[in-house]
């Protein structure tokens, strides 16, 4: 607000003039403390930049050390199908595969449920029902992920095993972790989508009703397409959250990288691997230490890419109604 | 809006339209049901989550004594009624001289009460072990079957109803026997860490929010900061853990281990301290805190600032005396919500290097640490059933802590908003 600056300096000067003091200076009164405070506040803001720089620097530096070491081959890193640091095998595919499996499982649960919840809350629910249902769903989002991990291991896995048989379903499996992760992400999908749906102006709905559409047709064929960019953005943010989710998979998905497409077998995700390796006694500058930073870099790039994509979608495809 | 769903009178009988209309309305009703069910599924999951936890935190246990109390006494007097001197004698007969000396040095036997000695005898000599456990639902519904089972499988065992979550559980420190373990060290660790996070993240977060809302113009640097903050909010928490490991634990080890201040504790000199954990989580919650504080500051009406400027206040005076007090309820609420996020974080702390076993209370920011979620994670990862039960009890403690934080956020907000009006 630059226009206020003039008013600030003019105050004391006017006072001086009315008292008839001769030393009226037209220059701006210097206030070193104000400058100092502004400097401090800028530093506070800049800390966020430093954090990003720190993340990129740390992940980049340790990853470079990892890729520079003689045991690692960049091509094999992306195409190798075994990750076994003990015998010098560094193929990230099993880890990425497991991450994709748990994330997809989570989205299979969270997308249909989340969208249905969003449509119900925004189009059907009375204000009173909304006032009750929304806080309950927000509680789901506030439960720590380690509690979800516990739930996956001690409730979801036994449930799956009793339905499908203990021979089909391992004690640690990606399906159970993925389903529970879906519940964790459900409130994220539903609340972001609901915001997008609520932003669609009422006139569109009234036009649809005027043409004789039912409530369902209005919701699905008019409101939903109008809010599509916001919903797509919500889904992408949700995927990024699922990819970065750690404790549920660390507890319930199993230890040990395993390249499998069977969701009922144990497999270790990228995040799960980082947690397991760093939980033990990790010596600096060992290949294990550097390898988790290489995985971390992949994770960072994937989630950052998804988040940026989500923002781009909103920016480019948002329909603005006035 | 309601009207349009009803069948329009004029068209009711006109051939093509009517049959389709009935079908359309049926599907509208069907889907409305589906939407409602989907919403309920979320609630059902929440209930299932709480049920699972409570179910595991209480239930029957079968206890077996290592030494039968009947063999300890000779003259038909039950153990509970023996005088103090005989109890001390029993203790002396069954534990080593070294352990006796330790008891003596903790508190001389002459000064100990009879009950105290008796509980020592029970703990060290009789030493009940838990041999089997049941969940709450089984304990309530299949009581007879459990008693029958215990009688056959563990003839020496007693069946006791045990609340794994009890006041004692909060006061006891870590132990390798689940029945004796508690969350004291973890709870203290969480609170110490929270103190570090508040001290670091609150001033920095509010400062950054003030800068972005009140000072920053539309320059390139400022828009970069703003974009950057929303990007940081989406970075997975485990990445922050790796940042903390490389920067706070490793690069800044002299600072975070306390060596700079001459406070080195040989066990913690590697930098994996409460301070490192707190700084890491402070960075993690910072974007959240800044975004919340920005919203609170933005909600302060511009007229307040203009009135202040009009009276000749400087920019900082305006911010400090007028903008901040009005925005405070919102900022505090946002801060507490950020804190409750930090309290539940696990992954970054595992990476930063939470200790797996801490039996001593943390003494300050340079102590080794464990926190409630870390403790839950470690207990959950153990295969034995009993750890599952104490993990459930610890989860209840964690959820209660979160509930308290959130309730205080609401309370603070209501209180301050009333005062301002």
Interface residues (C-beta under 8 A of the other chain):
Chain A: X1 X2 X4 X5 X7 X8 X11 X12 X31 X33 X34 X37 X38 X40 X41 X42 X43 X44 X45 X46 X47 X48 X49 X51 X52 X54 X55 X58 X59 X62 X112 X113 X116 X117 X119 X120 X121 X124 X125 X133 X136 X137 X139 X140 X142 X143 X144 X145 X146 X147 X148 X149 X150 X151 X153 X154 X155 X183 X186 X187 X190 X205 X206 X209 X210 X212 X213 X214 X215 X216 X217 X220 X237 X240 X241 X243 X244 X245 X246 X247 X250 X251 X271 X274 X275 X278 X279 X284 X292 X293 X296 X299 X300 X303 X304 X307 X308 X311
Chain B: X1 X4 X5 X8 X24 X25 X27 X28 X31 X32 X34 X35 X36 X37 X38 X39 X41 X42 X43 X45 X46 X48 X49 X52 X53 X56 X203 X204 X205 X206 X207 X208 X210 X211 X212 X214 X215 X216 X217 X222 X224 X225 X228 X229 X230 X231 X232 X234 X235 X236 X237 X238 X239 X240 X241 X242 X243 X245 X246 X247 X250 X283 X286 X287 X290 X305 X306 X309 X310 X311 X312 X313 X314 X315 X316 X340 X343 X344 X345 X346 X347 X350 X351 X353 X356 X373 X376 X377 X380 X381 X388 X391 X392 X395 X398 X399 X402 X406
